[in-house]
Amino acid sequence: MKLISNIEKIKILTNTLVNRDTMRVKILELFDIFCRDFPIKINAWIMDENKNIISRNATPVENSEKNITINDIFSDCAREKNSKMHERALSGETVTYIIKDGGSIYLTKLMASGLKDKVVFGVSIDITSFSNSIDALDIHCNNPESNKCEILQKVKNDNLYKILKSEEC
């Protein structure tokens, strides 16, 4: 039985780490392409414990003179709500919420990393079209009990519909 030398162990470890890191880079590149080319606008980011955005759509945010923070995104009520939700996520809570800003509506989910270094992973999907479709169904369907409005009842039983109708701002 031959014992493996320390140099050989380091070579094996190095090769393993290089392969792992190469795979991670490929996955991040695929995710970035997915976000850019998806027919519905999707944003993903990672935020540190100081509310600085350190990565956007799988691309690290370069250090600049002024870091972009969660508080730099949106305005008024939407900014305040977004900041509060990120604080909840930093405390370890997984949160899902709606942000309405400038005629657009975003469904957002935040999750804490659970690691020693506190970071939050967030994904936001533009659901404005879905919301407009719901409004059109509501307007078109005067009598929810009629057979013509059966689809409206299906939509109203959808979880996204319930979230949209219960959220402010």
LUMMAR-166744 format. One record per residue (C-alpha): y, z, x. Coordinates in steps of 0.5 Angstrom, whole numbers, plus 500, padded with zeros to 3 digits. Each point is the difference from the previous one (the first is absolute). Last residue first. Example, Ala and Ser with C-alpha at 12.3 -4.5 7.8 and 13.67 -1.06 7.14 Angstrom:
c2,c3,c1
498,514,527 $
493,502,498 $
END
This chain:
c2,c3,c1
600,496,405 $
495,503,494 $
493,499,500 $
495,501,494 $
500,493,497 $
499,497,507 $
494,505,501 $
497,499,493 $
500,492,501 $
497,501,507 $
494,504,497 $
499,495,495 $
499,502,493 $
507,497,498 $
497,493,503 $
494,500,495 $
504,502,494 $
505,494,502 $
494,496,500 $
498,501,493 $
507,498,497 $
498,494,497 $
495,504,496 $
506,504,497 $
500,508,501 $
505,499,505 $
505,497,495 $
506,497,504 $
497,497,505 $
504,495,504 $
505,506,502 $
495,504,503 $
496,494,503 $
506,498,504 $
501,507,502 $
493,500,503 $
501,494,503 $
507,502,504 $
496,506,502 $
495,496,503 $
505,495,503 $
503,506,503 $
494,503,504 $
502,499,507 $
495,504,504 $
502,506,504 $
495,503,505 $
501,506,504 $
497,504,506 $
503,507,502 $
500,503,507 $
499,507,502 $
497,501,507 $
494,505,499 $
497,494,496 $
499,500,492 $
503,494,500 $
504,501,494 $
500,495,494 $
505,496,496 $
499,495,494 $
506,496,498 $
501,496,494 $
506,496,500 $
505,497,495 $
505,495,502 $
507,500,496 $
504,503,505 $
496,506,501 $
494,503,496 $
495,504,504 $
493,502,497 $
496,505,502 $
493,502,503 $
500,506,505 $
494,503,504 $
503,507,502 $
499,503,507 $
507,503,501 $
502,493,503 $
498,497,494 $
505,504,496 $
506,499,505 $
498,492,499 $
501,501,492 $
506,504,501 $
503,494,504 $
498,495,495 $
503,504,494 $
507,500,504 $
500,493,502 $
498,498,493 $
506,504,497 $
505,497,505 $
498,495,505 $
494,497,502 $
498,501,508 $
504,503,505 $
497,507,498 $
493,498,502 $
503,500,507 $
501,494,504 $
501,502,507 $
507,499,503 $
501,498,508 $
494,496,499 $
492,502,501 $
496,494,498 $
497,501,493 $
492,499,501 $
497,494,496 $
495,501,495 $
504,499,494 $
506,504,503 $
498,506,505 $
504,506,503 $
505,501,494 $
504,506,501 $
499,506,495 $
500,505,505 $
493,502,499 $
498,492,502 $
500,495,495 $
494,494,500 $
502,494,496 $
497,495,495 $
504,495,496 $
497,495,494 $
503,494,497 $
495,497,495 $
498,493,502 $
496,503,506 $
502,496,506 $
505,505,504 $
495,506,498 $
494,497,502 $
503,497,507 $
502,507,502 $
493,503,497 $
496,495,505 $
505,502,506 $
498,507,499 $
493,498,499 $
500,496,507 $
504,506,503 $
494,505,498 $
495,495,503 $
503,499,506 $
501,508,501 $
493,501,499 $
497,495,505 $
505,503,505 $
498,507,498 $
492,498,501 $
502,496,507 $
504,506,502 $
494,505,498 $
495,496,504 $
504,499,506 $
501,508,500 $
493,501,500 $
498,495,505 $
506,504,505 $
497,507,498 $
493,497,502 $
494,499,495 $
494,504,502 $
494,496,501 $
493,502,497 $
END
